[in-house]
Structures are given as C-alpha cells and as structure tokens.
Amino acid sequence: MTIEFSVTNNVFARDILTVAQLNQAVGQLLERSIPAIWVRGEISNFTQAASGHWYFTIKDSRAAVRAVMFRSRASAVGFVPRAGDQVEIRARVSLYEPRGDYQLQVDAMRRAGLGNLYEAFLRLKEQLASEGLFDPARKRELAPLPRAIGVITSLHAAALRDVLSALARRAPQVPVIIYPAPVQGADAAGRLAAQVRLANQRAEVDTLLLVRGGGSIEDLWSFNDEALAREVAASAIPVVSGVGHETDFTIVDFVADLRAPTPTAAAELACTPRGELLGRVMDAARTLARGQQRRLERAAQRLDRAAGQLVSPAQRLEHQRERLNSLGFRLASAWSAPQGARSARVALLAQRLEHRKPDTRRAAERVANAARQLGQAHARLRLQARNRLAAAGAQLRALDPGNTLARGYAIARDAQGRILRDAASLQPGQALELRFARGGAQAEVTEVRPESDAS
C-alpha cells in the first residue's frame, strides 16, 4: 500500500496506519523532502560485507547516523575508509523500514578537506579509463627471472630501504639500479616521469618498481599526475607500483602493469625468491642425475651384451691356425695324387679333343657355296629394285602437277594459300594467286559463275 499525502500538521490523524505503513510514509516523506546532500564526519563501525557493500556510522562530537554504500558506488571511491577517517559523503536520506531507523544512502565519498583534489582524481581516473589505459588486456606479465630491477623513488625514502632489504633477502643475485627522483613536491611528478623515460631509453632492466611510502592524499598527489600516468602506460618495461599502504590508491596504480599494496610487496612481486630458484635447480639436477644414471645403466647392459658376442684375439688366431693346417693338408694331398691317374685323364681329354676337332675342308666348301649363292641373290635384288624404281618414277612423272600445268592448266589459291576447287566459294573482288607451269600471277575475281552457268 502506497500512501500519498502532503506534509501538514494533522496528516497522520486521518488514518489508522500499521507500523509498516507508517515507516513507508516517513521514508517517502524523507526522500521527497530532503535532496542529496554532502555531509562531513568521522567514520566508525566500518564493515565491508561479503557482497561488497559498505556499512558504517558517520559521526561528529554531538551526533551519529548510520550509512550504507552499495558495491556499485563503493568500487569507484578509490580507497577503503578506516575507522577514524574524516570523510565527506554525498548521500540521500532514507528510512530502513524494517527497523524504523533513518540512514544515509551514500553515492560518493572523498576524504574530508580534499574535495577538489579528490574530484580531480575521479575525473582523471574516468578519462584514462575511457581511453583504455586501465584495460587488463594491455598489461604485461613480469619477467620471471629479471636480469636487473630498476627502482624509481627518492634516495632518502624509507620505501627504498624496504625495497632493497626485500630484494637482498629474496634475490641477492639480481642487480638493482636506482633511478632517483623526488616523490613529493611541485616538480616530483615531472622528475618521476623523466626517470621512467630514462629507464626505457637505457633498457638495462627488465622490471621497474615505482614506489613510495604511505601518506596523505596531498603527499601521494604526484602519483596522480596525468603525464606520469601516460608515461607509465607507454613504458616498454613492465612497471610495478607500490605507492602508500594497502588502502591507498593512485592513478599510477591503475595504469601500472601490476599494483602492489606496499613498496615491500612490490619488491617481492618483482622477482622469484632465490631459495625457490635454488630448489628448482636442485630438482633439475636430481632429475638430470637420475636420467644420467639410467643412461649409464643401459649403456653398461649394452656393453655386457656386446662383450659376450666378442671373440678374443687368441681364439681367432687358433681358429685361423687350424684352418691353415687343414688347407696345407689338402694341398699336400692334391700334389701327392698318383701320376698315372693324372696322365690317364690327360689322354682321355686329348682323345675327346681330337674327336671334337672341326673338319675345316668341308667347312671351306660350305663357305664358298654360300658366297656364290649370296652373290646371285644380291644381283637379283638389285635388278628388282631397279625395276621398282623405274616404275615409281614413271608413276611420279604421271602425277606431277607440273606436267598438268604444262598442258595449259593453272592452280588457283586464296589469300591463305588454300587450293580452290569450287567457284561457288569465291566472292567478287577476292584476291587470288595463280600458279602456271612457269611462274605465277596475282588475279582478282570480277565475276563468279556457278557450275550450272560455266558452259
């Protein structure tokens, strides 16, 4: 049930309302009557729910009021408030109907006294976000084993000591190059940006740490500079930001490739611990040793098998000696065969040779007879060839076009050289080439007479 009424002194006397209706009416009255306002006070009883919503009380020395800031609004604040922080909030007055408590529904929050700075921070953050400088897709992974790490900070900053201590403890083997620049003051942002450019020009480190200790928003304002943010975004070297404490956020944190909550955490994120690397090396060495041992064992087994197949030189010499003795015995036996057996064999071979010796006289007669027959056959073939040649010559002469032309005929060809046989294929004015028995001529068709009119 929704109750519509104007605010008058006797409005609540008109109806008998339930408690829920009363709270609903009061809530509507508050929302219509009081516009969104800015309220300054101190944070207390701050709670961040698992849903991301913030619940807290804002108070001063004389009063307090409950407030709620939903996650969609809280994500744009840029810092997480703590108890005791002085803040300014933009809120709408509403009523929490189940308990009848009035509360502030917060739309925006900034640190008290720094409204202009915080608004500038939000404007620049929104601008750079719209340009894609905060896009996670453009951010790069850090080198797991950097050859050197660069640190951009003040030489007198406590953050530098923290970073150097953390790097010396975690990765003493990695060289550290310091690019000194002030981290606070009027020219700090420009000096920081210049050192980012210098590190990229020298290209001597694989990771850049941009660090500073905690402080107020004015102390950290150099890290909200637009030129510095664009220089960090354009850096070819991955940049880790470690500015302030965990609850402090700057523009550099959003454009950097990685944000660390503190300078020490930035140093820890920039390198793999030396102990972990040594552990990996030891694991790799043990794996290599086991693999080498297995290879040696397999090689030893192959060597044993090969050794079992080998014959010693003494055994090989003994085997050759036995073979030589056998061959000598066979040679001696071959030479000591009875002479009579060999002579008989020679006589038998001579008899067989005499029996198979050819009769040369008869062979000569056969050759002479074959020669005579060959001469006679050759003479006949020549006569036959001469007669065929004469007949072919007579036939060729009979078919010679020249003989036909000599009798008064001519050969007509068109422009393409084709012989013309039918007058019907000609056209008046067509060029012809005429061939006679002697010479030729060019002619032009003046009239075409079909076969029926040729006579």
C-alpha positions as CSV (number, residue, x, y, z in Angstrom):
1,M,0.0,0.0,0.0
2,T,1.4,3.4,-1.0
3,I,0.2,6.5,0.8
4,E,0.2,9.8,-1.0
5,F,-0.2,13.0,1.1
6,S,1.1,16.4,1.7
7,V,3.1,17.3,4.7
8,T,0.7,19.0,7.2
9,N,0.4,19.0,11.0
10,N,-2.7,16.8,11.0
11,V,-1.8,14.4,8.2
12,F,-1.2,11.4,10.4
13,A,-4.6,11.8,12.1
14,R,-6.5,10.9,9.0
15,D,-5.9,7.2,9.0
16,I,-5.1,4.4,11.4
17,L,-1.8,3.2,10.0
18,T,0.1,0.0,10.5
19,V,3.7,0.3,11.6
20,A,4.9,-0.8,8.1
21,Q,2.6,1.9,6.5
22,L,3.9,4.5,8.9
23,N,7.6,3.7,8.1
24,Q,6.8,3.7,4.4
25,A,5.1,7.0,4.6
26,V,8.0,8.5,6.6
27,G,10.5,7.1,4.2
28,Q,8.7,8.7,1.2
29,L,8.5,11.9,3.1
30,L,12.2,12.0,3.8
31,E,13.2,11.1,0.2
32,R,10.9,13.8,-1.2
33,S,11.7,16.5,1.3
34,I,15.5,16.3,1.5
35,P,17.6,16.3,-1.7
36,A,21.0,14.7,-2.0
37,I,23.4,16.5,0.3
38,W,27.1,16.5,1.3
39,V,27.8,15.5,4.9
40,R,31.2,15.7,6.7
41,G,32.0,13.4,9.6
42,E,34.2,10.7,11.1
43,I,33.9,7.0,10.1
44,S,33.2,4.5,12.8
45,N,31.9,0.9,12.9
46,F,33.0,0.3,9.4
47,T,32.1,-3.1,7.9
48,Q,32.7,-4.4,4.3
49,A,30.2,-7.2,3.6
50,A,31.0,-10.2,1.5
51,S,28.7,-8.7,-1.1
52,G,31.0,-5.7,-1.4
53,H,28.5,-3.3,0.3
54,W,29.9,-0.9,3.0
55,Y,28.1,-0.3,6.3
56,F,29.3,2.3,8.7
57,T,28.4,5.1,11.0
58,I,29.3,8.7,10.3
59,K,29.5,10.9,13.4
60,D,30.8,14.1,14.9
61,S,31.2,15.2,18.5
62,R,27.5,15.5,19.1
63,A,25.6,13.1,16.8
64,A,25.9,10.0,14.7
65,V,23.9,8.4,11.8
66,R,24.1,5.1,10.1
67,A,25.1,4.9,6.4
68,V,25.2,2.4,3.6
69,M,27.2,2.5,0.4
70,F,26.4,-0.2,-2.2
71,R,29.1,-2.1,-4.1
72,S,28.5,-0.3,-7.4
73,R,29.2,3.0,-5.7
74,A,32.0,1.8,-3.4
75,S,34.1,0.5,-6.3
76,A,34.5,4.0,-7.6
77,V,35.8,5.5,-4.4
78,G,39.5,4.6,-4.9
79,F,40.2,3.9,-1.2
80,V,38.8,1.9,1.6
81,P,38.0,4.1,4.6
82,R,39.0,3.1,8.1
83,A,37.6,3.9,11.5
84,G,38.6,7.4,12.5
85,D,38.9,8.7,8.9
86,Q,37.4,12.1,8.3
87,V,35.4,12.0,5.1
88,E,32.8,13.9,3.1
89,I,29.9,11.9,1.6
90,R,27.2,12.7,-0.9
91,A,24.1,10.9,0.3
92,R,20.3,10.7,0.1
93,V,18.3,10.4,3.3
94,S,16.2,7.3,3.5
95,L,14.5,5.1,6.1
96,Y,15.3,1.5,6.8
97,E,11.7,0.4,7.1
98,P,12.2,-3.0,9.0
99,R,13.7,-1.2,12.0
100,G,12.4,2.3,11.5
101,D,15.9,3.7,11.5
102,Y,16.7,6.6,9.2
103,Q,20.0,6.3,7.4
104,L,22.1,7.8,4.7
105,Q,22.4,6.1,1.3
106,V,25.8,7.2,0.1
107,D,26.5,7.8,-3.6
108,A,30.1,9.3,-3.4
109,M,32.8,9.6,-0.8
110,R,36.0,11.7,-0.5
111,R,38.5,12.5,2.2
112,A,37.4,15.5,4.2
113,G,39.0,18.8,3.3
114,L,40.3,17.4,0.0
115,G,37.1,17.6,-2.1
116,N,38.7,19.4,-5.1
117,L,41.7,17.1,-5.2
118,Y,39.5,14.0,-4.9
119,E,37.2,15.3,-7.7
120,A,40.2,15.9,-9.9
121,F,41.4,12.4,-9.1
122,L,38.0,10.9,-10.1
123,R,37.8,13.0,-13.3
124,L,41.3,11.9,-14.4
125,K,40.6,8.3,-13.5
126,E,37.4,8.3,-15.5
127,Q,39.2,9.9,-18.5
128,L,42.1,7.4,-18.6
129,A,39.7,4.5,-18.1
130,S,37.7,5.6,-21.1
131,E,40.9,5.7,-23.1
132,G,41.6,2.1,-22.2
133,L,44.7,2.7,-20.1
134,F,43.3,0.6,-17.3
135,D,42.4,-2.3,-19.6
136,P,43.8,-5.6,-18.2
137,A,44.4,-6.8,-21.7
138,R,47.2,-4.3,-22.3
139,K,49.1,-5.1,-19.2
140,R,52.1,-7.5,-19.4
141,E,53.4,-10.3,-17.3
142,L,56.6,-9.5,-15.3
143,A,59.8,-11.3,-16.3
144,P,60.1,-14.3,-14.0
145,L,63.9,-14.1,-14.0
146,P,64.8,-10.4,-14.5
147,R,68.4,-9.7,-15.4
148,A,68.1,-6.4,-13.4
149,I,65.4,-4.5,-11.5
150,G,65.0,-0.7,-11.6
151,V,63.7,1.3,-8.6
152,I,62.3,4.8,-9.1
153,T,62.0,6.6,-5.8
154,S,63.7,9.1,-3.6
155,L,67.2,8.2,-2.3
156,H,66.1,9.3,1.2
157,A,62.8,7.5,1.2
158,A,62.2,4.7,3.7
159,A,60.5,2.8,0.9
160,L,63.9,2.5,-0.9
161,R,65.4,0.8,2.2
162,D,62.4,-1.5,2.4
163,V,62.7,-2.5,-1.3
164,L,66.5,-3.0,-1.1
165,S,66.1,-5.1,2.0
166,A,63.4,-7.3,0.4
167,L,65.4,-7.7,-2.8
168,A,68.6,-8.6,-0.9
169,R,66.7,-11.2,1.1
170,R,64.8,-12.7,-1.8
171,A,67.0,-12.3,-4.8
172,P,70.6,-11.1,-3.9
173,Q,71.8,-12.3,-7.3
174,V,69.7,-9.7,-9.2
175,P,71.4,-6.3,-9.7
176,V,69.3,-3.3,-8.6
177,I,69.6,0.1,-10.5
178,I,68.2,3.1,-8.7
179,Y,66.7,6.0,-10.7
180,P,66.4,8.7,-8.1
181,A,63.6,11.2,-8.2
182,P,61.6,13.1,-5.5
183,V,58.3,11.5,-4.6
184,Q,56.7,14.7,-3.1
185,G,56.7,18.3,-4.1
186,A,55.8,20.5,-7.1
187,D,58.3,19.0,-9.6
188,A,58.1,15.4,-8.3
189,A,55.7,14.1,-11.0
190,G,57.8,15.5,-13.8
191,R,61.0,14.1,-12.3
192,L,59.3,10.7,-11.9
193,A,58.1,10.7,-15.5
194,A,61.6,11.6,-16.7
195,Q,63.1,8.7,-14.9
196,V,60.6,6.3,-16.4
197,R,61.6,7.6,-19.9
198,L,65.3,7.3,-18.9
199,A,64.9,3.7,-17.8
200,N,63.2,2.8,-21.1
201,Q,66.0,4.6,-23.1
202,R,68.8,2.8,-21.3
203,A,66.9,-0.6,-21.4
204,E,69.1,-2.1,-18.8
205,V,66.4,-3.5,-16.5
206,D,63.5,-5.9,-17.1
207,T,61.2,-4.6,-14.4
208,L,60.6,-1.1,-13.0
209,L,59.4,-0.5,-9.4
210,L,57.7,2.8,-8.8
211,V,57.5,3.1,-5.0
212,R,56.8,5.4,-2.2
213,G,55.8,5.1,1.5
214,G,52.3,6.0,2.8
215,G,51.0,9.5,3.4
216,S,48.0,11.8,2.9
217,I,46.4,12.4,-0.4
218,E,48.5,15.6,-0.8
219,D,51.7,13.6,-0.1
220,L,50.7,11.0,-2.8
221,W,49.4,13.5,-5.3
222,S,52.5,13.3,-7.5
223,F,51.4,9.8,-8.4
224,N,48.0,11.1,-9.6
225,D,49.7,13.2,-12.3
226,E,48.3,12.6,-15.9
227,A,51.7,12.9,-17.6
228,L,53.3,10.4,-15.2
229,A,50.4,8.0,-15.7
230,R,50.7,8.2,-19.5
231,E,54.5,7.7,-19.3
232,V,53.9,4.6,-17.2
233,A,51.3,3.3,-19.6
234,A,53.6,3.8,-22.5
235,S,56.6,2.1,-20.8
236,A,58.1,-0.8,-22.8
237,I,59.4,-2.1,-19.4
238,P,56.7,-3.7,-17.1
239,V,56.0,-1.3,-14.2
240,V,55.0,-2.4,-10.7
241,S,53.5,0.4,-8.5
242,G,54.0,0.2,-4.8
243,V,52.7,3.5,-3.5
244,G,51.5,4.1,0.0
245,H,49.7,1.5,2.1
246,E,47.2,-1.2,1.1
247,T,44.2,1.2,1.3
248,D,45.9,4.0,-0.7
249,F,45.1,4.2,-4.4
250,T,46.6,6.5,-7.0
251,I,46.2,6.8,-10.8
252,V,49.6,5.1,-11.2
253,D,48.2,2.0,-9.5
254,F,45.6,1.7,-12.2
255,V,47.9,2.2,-15.2
256,A,50.8,0.1,-13.9
257,D,51.2,-3.5,-15.1
258,L,50.9,-4.7,-11.5
259,R,49.9,-3.0,-8.3
260,A,51.4,-3.9,-5.0
261,P,49.9,-2.9,-1.7
262,T,53.2,-1.7,-0.3
263,P,56.8,-1.0,-1.6
264,T,58.0,-4.2,0.1
265,A,55.3,-6.2,-1.6
266,A,56.3,-4.6,-4.9
267,A,59.9,-5.9,-4.4
268,E,58.5,-9.4,-3.5
269,L,56.4,-9.5,-6.7
270,A,59.2,-8.4,-8.9
271,C,61.4,-11.4,-8.5
272,T,61.3,-15.1,-7.7
273,P,62.9,-15.9,-4.3
274,R,66.5,-17.2,-4.6
275,G,65.6,-20.2,-2.4
276,E,62.8,-21.2,-4.8
277,L,65.2,-20.9,-7.7
278,L,67.8,-22.9,-6.0
279,G,65.2,-25.5,-5.2
280,R,64.3,-25.7,-8.9
281,V,67.9,-26.0,-9.8
282,M,68.4,-28.8,-7.3
283,D,65.3,-30.6,-8.6
284,A,66.6,-30.2,-12.1
285,A,70.0,-31.5,-11.0
286,R,68.5,-34.5,-9.3
287,T,66.3,-35.2,-12.4
288,L,69.4,-34.9,-14.6
289,A,71.4,-37.2,-12.3
290,R,68.7,-39.8,-12.3
291,G,68.4,-39.6,-16.1
292,Q,72.2,-39.9,-16.5
293,Q,72.3,-42.9,-14.1
294,R,69.6,-44.6,-16.2
295,R,71.5,-44.0,-19.4
296,L,74.8,-45.3,-17.8
297,E,73.0,-48.4,-16.7
298,R,71.5,-49.1,-20.1
299,A,74.9,-48.5,-21.7
300,A,76.5,-50.9,-19.3
301,Q,74.0,-53.6,-20.2
302,R,74.6,-53.0,-24.0
303,L,78.4,-53.2,-23.3
304,D,77.9,-56.6,-21.5
305,R,75.9,-58.0,-24.4
306,A,78.5,-56.8,-26.9
307,A,81.3,-58.2,-24.8
308,G,79.5,-61.6,-24.8
309,Q,79.5,-61.6,-28.6
310,L,83.2,-60.8,-29.0
311,V,85.9,-63.5,-29.7
312,S,89.3,-63.0,-28.1
313,P,92.3,-62.5,-30.4
314,A,93.9,-65.7,-29.1
315,Q,90.8,-67.7,-30.1
316,R,90.6,-66.1,-33.5
317,L,94.4,-66.9,-34.1
318,E,93.8,-70.5,-33.0
319,H,90.9,-70.8,-35.4
320,Q,92.9,-69.4,-38.3
321,R,95.8,-71.7,-37.5
322,E,93.6,-74.8,-37.6
323,R,92.1,-73.7,-40.9
324,L,95.6,-73.1,-42.3
325,N,96.7,-76.6,-41.3
326,S,93.7,-78.1,-43.0
327,L,94.3,-76.2,-46.2
328,G,98.0,-77.3,-46.1
329,F,97.0,-80.9,-45.7
330,R,94.6,-80.7,-48.6
331,L,97.2,-79.1,-50.8
332,A,99.7,-81.8,-50.0
333,S,97.1,-84.5,-50.7
334,A,96.3,-82.8,-54.0
335,W,100.0,-82.8,-55.1
336,S,100.6,-86.4,-54.0
337,A,97.9,-87.9,-56.2
338,P,99.1,-90.8,-58.4
339,Q,100.8,-89.6,-61.6
340,G,99.1,-92.4,-63.6
341,A,95.7,-91.1,-62.8
342,R,96.6,-87.7,-64.0
343,S,98.2,-89.0,-67.2
344,A,95.1,-91.1,-68.0
345,R,92.9,-88.1,-67.5
346,V,95.1,-86.1,-69.9
347,A,95.0,-88.8,-72.5
348,L,91.2,-89.0,-72.2
349,L,90.9,-85.3,-72.7
350,A,93.2,-85.4,-75.7
351,Q,91.1,-88.1,-77.3
352,R,87.9,-86.1,-76.7
353,L,89.6,-83.0,-78.2
354,E,90.6,-84.9,-81.3
355,H,87.1,-86.3,-81.7
356,R,85.6,-82.9,-81.5
357,K,88.1,-81.0,-83.7
358,P,86.2,-79.5,-86.6
359,D,86.6,-80.6,-90.4
360,T,88.0,-77.4,-91.9
361,R,87.9,-78.6,-95.6
362,R,84.2,-79.3,-95.5
363,A,83.6,-76.0,-93.8
364,A,85.6,-74.2,-96.5
365,E,83.4,-75.8,-99.2
366,R,80.3,-74.8,-97.4
367,V,81.5,-71.2,-97.1
368,A,82.4,-71.0,-100.9
369,N,79.0,-72.3,-101.8
370,A,77.2,-69.9,-99.5
371,A,79.3,-67.0,-101.1
372,R,78.1,-67.9,-104.6
373,Q,74.5,-68.1,-103.5
374,L,74.8,-64.7,-101.8
375,G,76.2,-63.1,-104.9
376,Q,73.4,-64.4,-107.1
377,A,70.8,-63.3,-104.6
378,H,72.3,-59.8,-104.4
379,A,72.2,-59.5,-108.2
380,R,68.5,-60.5,-108.3
381,L,67.7,-58.0,-105.6
382,R,69.4,-55.1,-107.4
383,L,67.6,-55.9,-110.6
384,Q,64.2,-56.0,-108.8
385,A,65.0,-52.7,-107.0
386,R,66.0,-51.0,-110.3
387,N,62.7,-52.2,-111.9
388,R,60.6,-50.9,-109.0
389,L,62.4,-47.6,-109.1
390,A,61.8,-47.1,-112.8
391,A,58.0,-47.9,-112.3
392,A,57.7,-45.5,-109.4
393,G,59.5,-42.7,-111.4
394,A,57.1,-43.2,-114.3
395,Q,54.1,-43.1,-111.9
396,L,55.5,-39.9,-110.2
397,R,56.0,-38.2,-113.5
398,A,52.5,-39.1,-114.5
399,L,51.2,-37.5,-111.3
400,D,53.5,-34.4,-111.4
401,P,51.3,-31.2,-111.3
402,G,54.0,-29.6,-113.5
403,N,53.0,-31.9,-116.4
404,T,49.4,-30.9,-115.9
405,L,50.4,-27.2,-115.8
406,A,52.5,-27.7,-118.9
407,R,49.3,-28.7,-120.8
408,G,47.8,-25.3,-120.1
409,Y,46.2,-25.6,-116.7
410,A,46.8,-23.3,-113.7
411,I,46.4,-23.7,-109.8
412,A,44.3,-21.1,-108.0
413,R,44.9,-20.3,-104.3
414,D,43.2,-17.9,-101.9
415,A,45.0,-15.4,-99.6
416,Q,45.5,-18.1,-97.0
417,G,47.2,-20.4,-99.5
418,R,44.3,-22.9,-99.8
419,I,43.8,-24.5,-103.2
420,L,40.4,-23.5,-104.7
421,R,38.3,-26.2,-106.3
422,D,34.8,-24.7,-106.3
423,A,33.9,-21.4,-107.9
424,A,30.9,-21.0,-105.5
425,S,33.4,-20.3,-102.7
426,L,34.6,-17.2,-104.4
427,Q,33.5,-13.6,-103.9
428,P,33.8,-10.8,-106.4
429,G,36.8,-8.7,-105.6
430,Q,38.6,-11.5,-103.9
431,A,42.4,-11.7,-104.5
432,L,43.7,-14.9,-106.0
433,E,47.2,-16.3,-106.6
434,L,47.6,-18.3,-109.9
435,R,50.4,-20.8,-110.4
436,F,51.4,-21.8,-114.0
437,A,53.9,-24.2,-115.4
438,R,56.3,-21.3,-115.4
439,G,55.8,-18.6,-112.9
440,G,52.7,-17.2,-111.3
441,A,50.4,-14.2,-111.2
442,Q,48.0,-12.3,-108.8
443,A,44.4,-12.0,-110.0
444,E,41.1,-10.5,-108.7
445,V,37.7,-12.1,-109.1
446,T,35.4,-9.9,-111.2
447,E,32.5,-12.4,-111.7
448,V,31.6,-15.7,-110.2
449,R,29.8,-18.3,-112.4
450,P,28.3,-21.4,-110.7
451,E,28.8,-24.8,-112.2
452,S,25.4,-24.6,-114.0
453,D,26.5,-21.5,-115.8
454,A,30.1,-22.5,-116.5
455,S,29.3,-23.7,-120.0
